């Protein structure tokens, strides 16, 4: 799965000494990694010559699907960009109105409770 020609390593070791073991036949040299990999059958996707050619309808469907994905992403981004300040202002207005209404309702409830309590104390 390399994308270009193999690059040599930065530092290539050199052989400075040959060691021969007595009373033994030389062991077979291991295959280099590249040769070992090349000996195995390729398990990659079929090449362009092995795949069936795409017809016009498949190409159109592929392009439309890619464009739809890009349009969806752009639309979501733009909608967030546009709606964020609008929704922030609307939420601020709702919170402000709710606080005003809550304060007014709370004042009315406290006034009624105080009036009832005063009426109860006067009736004694």
Backbone as JSON, one array per atom type, in Angstrom:
{
  "sequence": "XXXXXXXXXXXXXXXXXXXXXXXXXXXXXXXXXXXXXXXXXXXXXXXXXXXXXXXXXXXXXXXXXXXXXXXXXXXXXXXXXXXXXXXXXXXXXXXXXXXXXXXXXXXXXXXXXXXXXXXXXXXX",
  "N": [[0.81, -1.19, 0.0], [1.98, 1.2, -0.66], [2.51, 4.56, -1.65], [4.29, 5.53, -3.44], [7.56, 5.18, -4.97], [9.79, 3.06, -3.11], [11.58, 4.46, -0.45], [15.01, 4.79, 0.42], [16.41, 3.88, 3.62], [17.41, 6.32, 6.09], [19.94, 5.84, 7.19], [22.19, 3.44, 6.26], [23.29, 0.41, 7.38], [26.62, -0.95, 7.43], [28.45, -3.89, 6.54], [30.89, -5.06, 8.51], [32.23, -7.2, 9.48], [32.6, -10.67, 9.0], [31.05, -13.5, 10.16], [31.61, -16.83, 10.68], [30.18, -19.79, 11.57], [31.46, -22.63, 13.18], [31.33, -26.04, 12.04], [28.75, -26.06, 10.99], [26.24, -25.7, 8.59], [25.78, -22.92, 6.48], [23.16, -20.87, 7.48], [20.05, -20.36, 5.87], [19.49, -17.21, 4.42], [17.23, -14.84, 5.71], [14.32, -13.72, 3.99], [14.12, -10.43, 2.73], [11.95, -7.92, 4.07], [10.36, -6.65, 2.13], [10.44, -8.48, 0.01], [9.2, -10.65, 1.21], [6.64, -9.69, 1.63], [5.89, -9.24, -1.0], [5.73, -11.82, -1.92], [3.4, -12.81, -0.9], [-0.06, -13.22, -1.71], [-1.86, -10.5, -3.11], [-4.2, -8.62, -1.27], [-5.73, -6.48, -1.79], [-8.07, -3.97, -2.98], [-9.79, -4.53, -6.08], [-8.11, -3.69, -9.12], [-8.49, -0.91, -11.42], [-8.77, -2.01, -13.95], [-9.82, -4.5, -13.39], [-12.3, -4.1, -12.24], [-15.8, -3.82, -12.92], [-16.92, -1.73, -15.53], [-18.34, 1.47, -14.82], [-21.69, 2.45, -15.36], [-23.53, 5.16, -16.94], [-25.67, 5.92, -15.28], [-24.91, 5.01, -12.71], [-22.66, 6.58, -12.29], [-23.84, 9.12, -12.26], [-25.5, 8.84, -10.01], [-23.56, 8.51, -8.03], [-22.18, 10.97, -8.14], [-24.29, 12.72, -7.49], [-24.89, 11.84, -4.9], [-22.5, 12.51, -3.56], [-22.53, 15.3, -3.92], [-24.92, 15.9, -2.58], [-24.23, 15.29, 0.05], [-22.24, 17.23, 0.52], [-23.78, 19.56, 0.16], [-25.61, 19.26, 2.26], [-23.89, 19.49, 4.5], [-22.93, 22.12, 4.14], [-25.34, 23.56, 4.21], [-26.21, 23.02, 6.85], [-24.14, 24.28, 8.27], [-24.42, 26.98, 7.43], [-27.06, 27.5, 8.3], [-26.78, 27.26, 11.08], [-25.02, 29.38, 11.46], [-26.6, 31.56, 10.72], [-28.94, 31.29, 12.3], [-28.09, 31.27, 14.98], [-27.55, 33.93, 16.21], [-30.17, 34.98, 15.99], [-31.78, 33.18, 17.45], [-30.59, 33.49, 19.92], [-31.22, 36.16, 20.57], [-34.03, 35.88, 20.65], [-34.35, 34.05, 22.75], [-33.3, 35.58, 24.86], [-35.24, 37.62, 24.93], [-37.54, 36.14, 25.64], [-36.8, 35.21, 28.17], [-36.51, 37.65, 29.52], [-39.18, 38.64, 29.38], [-40.48, 36.59, 30.79], [-39.33, 36.88, 33.32], [-40.32, 39.41, 34.0], [-43.11, 38.92, 34.06], [-43.17, 36.95, 36.05], [-42.21, 38.38, 38.26], [-44.25, 40.27, 38.54], [-46.47, 38.61, 39.07], [-45.59, 37.41, 41.44], [-45.44, 39.67, 43.11], [-48.2, 40.28, 43.25], [-49.17, 37.95, 44.52], [-47.84, 38.06, 47.0], [-48.86, 40.47, 47.96], [-51.6, 39.79, 48.26], [-51.37, 37.72, 50.15], [-50.32, 39.11, 52.35], [-52.42, 40.93, 52.78], [-54.48, 39.15, 53.49], [-53.43, 38.05, 55.81], [-53.24, 40.33, 57.46], [-55.96, 40.95, 57.63], [-56.88, 38.75, 59.02], [-55.58, 39.1, 61.47], [-56.77, 41.48, 62.34], [-59.34, 40.74, 62.71], [-59.42, 39.38, 65.08]],
  "CA": [[0.0, 0.0, 0.0], [2.82, 2.38, -0.71], [2.02, 5.5, -2.63], [5.34, 5.89, -4.38], [8.69, 4.26, -4.89], [10.33, 2.89, -1.76], [12.7, 5.36, -0.13], [16.02, 4.1, 1.24], [16.48, 4.41, 4.99], [18.34, 7.43, 6.28], [21.27, 5.31, 7.46], [22.3, 2.05, 5.85], [24.43, -0.18, 8.09], [27.59, -1.65, 6.58], [28.96, -5.12, 7.11], [32.33, -4.89, 8.78], [32.82, -8.45, 9.94], [31.89, -11.87, 8.59], [31.14, -14.51, 11.2], [31.3, -18.18, 10.2], [30.03, -20.7, 12.69], [32.09, -23.9, 12.85], [30.55, -27.27, 11.97], [27.35, -25.87, 10.64], [26.02, -25.16, 7.25], [25.25, -21.56, 6.6], [21.7, -20.79, 7.55], [19.51, -19.56, 4.76], [19.23, -15.82, 4.78], [15.8, -14.53, 5.68], [13.93, -12.81, 2.92], [13.83, -9.07, 3.18], [10.53, -7.66, 4.33], [9.67, -6.33, 0.89], [10.3, -9.7, -0.78], [8.23, -11.49, 1.9], [5.33, -9.11, 1.35], [5.6, -9.42, -2.41], [5.45, -13.22, -2.16], [2.03, -13.09, -0.48], [-1.02, -12.71, -2.68], [-2.39, -9.18, -2.78], [-5.56, -8.67, -0.76], [-6.27, -5.14, -1.92], [-9.24, -3.82, -3.84], [-9.45, -4.81, -7.47], [-7.63, -2.52, -9.86], [-9.49, -0.34, -12.31], [-8.99, -2.91, -15.09], [-10.56, -5.67, -12.93], [-13.65, -3.71, -11.88], [-16.73, -3.62, -14.03], [-17.04, -0.29, -15.82], [-19.55, 2.09, -14.31], [-22.53, 3.03, -16.4], [-23.84, 6.58, -16.72], [-26.58, 6.08, -14.14], [-24.13, 4.83, -11.49], [-21.82, 7.78, -12.15], [-24.73, 10.22, -11.86], [-25.9, 8.6, -8.62], [-22.4, 8.75, -7.17], [-21.94, 12.42, -8.09], [-25.4, 13.34, -6.76], [-24.72, 11.51, -3.48], [-21.41, 13.34, -3.05], [-23.0, 16.69, -3.85], [-25.93, 16.0, -1.52], [-23.5, 15.32, 1.33], [-21.61, 18.55, 0.63], [-24.85, 20.55, 0.34], [-26.12, 19.09, 3.63], [-22.93, 20.07, 5.43], [-22.91, 23.58, 3.97], [-26.62, 24.08, 4.69], [-26.19, 22.98, 8.31], [-23.22, 25.32, 8.74], [-25.02, 28.3, 7.2], [-28.23, 27.65, 9.16], [-26.28, 27.54, 12.42], [-24.43, 30.71, 11.43], [-27.68, 32.55, 10.63], [-29.92, 31.16, 13.37], [-27.54, 31.45, 16.32], [-27.88, 35.23, 16.81], [-31.63, 35.16, 16.06], [-32.28, 32.39, 18.58], [-30.07, 34.1, 21.16], [-32.07, 37.33, 20.86], [-35.37, 35.41, 21.01], [-34.27, 33.48, 24.1], [-33.15, 36.7, 25.8], [-36.53, 38.3, 25.05], [-38.45, 35.27, 26.38], [-36.36, 35.23, 29.57], [-36.83, 38.96, 30.07], [-40.63, 38.7, 29.56], [-40.85, 35.66, 31.86], [-38.96, 37.5, 34.61], [-41.27, 40.5, 34.27], [-44.38, 38.31, 34.45], [-42.98, 36.28, 37.34], [-42.11, 39.41, 39.3], [-45.59, 40.85, 38.71], [-47.29, 37.6, 39.73], [-45.09, 37.26, 42.8], [-45.89, 40.84, 43.87], [-49.63, 40.13, 43.51], [-49.36, 36.9, 45.52], [-47.37, 38.56, 48.3], [-49.84, 41.48, 48.42], [-52.79, 39.08, 48.73], [-51.05, 36.99, 51.38], [-50.2, 40.11, 53.42], [-53.77, 41.44, 53.06], [-55.22, 38.11, 54.2], [-52.87, 37.93, 57.15], [-53.68, 41.52, 58.2], [-57.41, 40.81, 57.89], [-57.02, 37.74, 60.05], [-55.16, 39.69, 62.74], [-57.73, 42.51, 62.74], [-60.59, 40.06, 63.1], [-59.28, 38.78, 66.4]],
  "C": [[0.86, 1.25, 0.0], [2.33, 3.27, -1.84], [3.07, 5.88, -3.65], [6.47, 4.89, -4.28], [9.24, 4.23, -3.47], [11.54, 3.79, -1.58], [13.71, 4.58, 0.69], [16.02, 4.68, 2.64], [17.54, 5.5, 5.07], [19.78, 6.95, 6.49], [21.27, 3.84, 7.11], [23.5, 1.45, 6.57], [25.35, -0.91, 7.09], [28.09, -2.88, 7.31], [30.46, -4.97, 7.29], [33.0, -6.2, 9.16], [31.97, -9.61, 9.46], [32.11, -12.92, 9.65], [30.74, -15.84, 10.6], [31.26, -19.09, 11.4], [30.65, -22.04, 12.32], [31.08, -25.04, 12.88], [29.06, -27.04, 11.71], [27.26, -25.31, 9.24], [25.47, -23.75, 7.41], [23.72, -21.59, 6.56], [21.19, -19.98, 6.37], [19.19, -18.16, 5.26], [17.72, -15.57, 4.75], [15.51, -13.58, 4.53], [13.75, -11.42, 3.48], [12.32, -8.88, 3.3], [9.77, -7.42, 3.03], [9.44, -7.59, 0.06], [9.26, -10.62, -0.14], [6.81, -10.99, 1.61], [4.94, -9.36, -0.09], [5.24, -10.87, -2.71], [4.02, -13.58, -1.79], [1.07, -12.54, -1.53], [-1.6, -11.38, -2.2], [-3.84, -9.31, -2.35], [-6.23, -7.3, -0.89], [-7.49, -5.13, -2.83], [-8.85, -4.08, -5.28], [-9.02, -3.53, -8.19], [-8.71, -2.06, -10.81], [-9.78, -1.26, -13.48], [-9.81, -4.14, -14.69], [-12.0, -5.35, -12.56], [-14.52, -3.57, -13.12], [-16.85, -2.13, -14.29], [-18.37, 0.24, -15.31], [-20.38, 2.61, -15.47], [-22.87, 4.46, -16.03], [-24.7, 6.79, -15.5], [-25.84, 5.95, -12.82], [-23.24, 6.04, -11.24], [-22.66, 8.95, -11.67], [-25.14, 10.06, -10.41], [-24.76, 8.88, -7.66], [-22.13, 10.24, -7.01], [-23.04, 13.11, -7.28], [-25.27, 13.06, -5.26], [-23.62, 12.35, -2.86], [-21.84, 14.8, -2.9], [-24.02, 16.88, -2.74], [-25.26, 16.09, -0.15], [-22.87, 16.69, 1.54], [-22.64, 19.64, 0.87], [-25.41, 20.47, 1.76], [-25.19, 19.73, 4.65], [-22.93, 21.59, 5.35], [-24.2, 24.2, 4.49], [-26.67, 24.1, 6.21], [-25.31, 24.09, 8.87], [-23.85, 26.71, 8.6], [-26.23, 28.53, 8.1], [-27.8, 27.95, 10.6], [-25.74, 28.98, 12.5], [-25.52, 31.79, 11.45], [-28.59, 32.5, 11.85], [-29.38, 31.43, 14.77], [-27.85, 32.83, 16.9], [-29.38, 35.47, 16.94], [-32.19, 34.43, 17.27], [-31.79, 32.95, 19.91], [-30.91, 35.3, 21.55], [-33.46, 36.9, 21.31], [-35.36, 34.82, 22.42], [-34.12, 34.58, 25.14], [-34.48, 37.42, 26.01], [-37.52, 37.46, 25.86], [-38.08, 35.28, 27.87], [-36.73, 36.56, 30.22], [-38.33, 39.08, 30.34], [-41.08, 37.77, 30.7], [-40.49, 36.24, 33.22], [-39.93, 38.61, 34.99], [-42.6, 39.94, 34.76], [-44.28, 37.63, 35.82], [-42.92, 37.29, 38.47], [-43.48, 40.01, 39.58], [-46.5, 39.87, 39.46], [-46.88, 37.42, 41.18], [-45.52, 38.44, 43.67], [-47.37, 40.73, 44.23], [-49.89, 39.08, 44.59], [-48.95, 37.37, 46.91], [-48.37, 39.59, 48.84], [-51.11, 40.81, 48.94], [-52.53, 38.37, 50.06], [-50.95, 37.96, 52.55], [-51.58, 40.65, 53.79], [-54.58, 40.42, 53.84], [-54.73, 37.99, 55.64], [-53.27, 39.12, 58.01], [-55.17, 41.44, 58.56], [-57.64, 39.79, 58.99], [-56.65, 38.3, 61.43], [-56.14, 40.77, 63.23], [-59.02, 41.89, 63.23], [-60.5, 39.45, 64.48], [-59.7, 39.68, 67.45]]
}
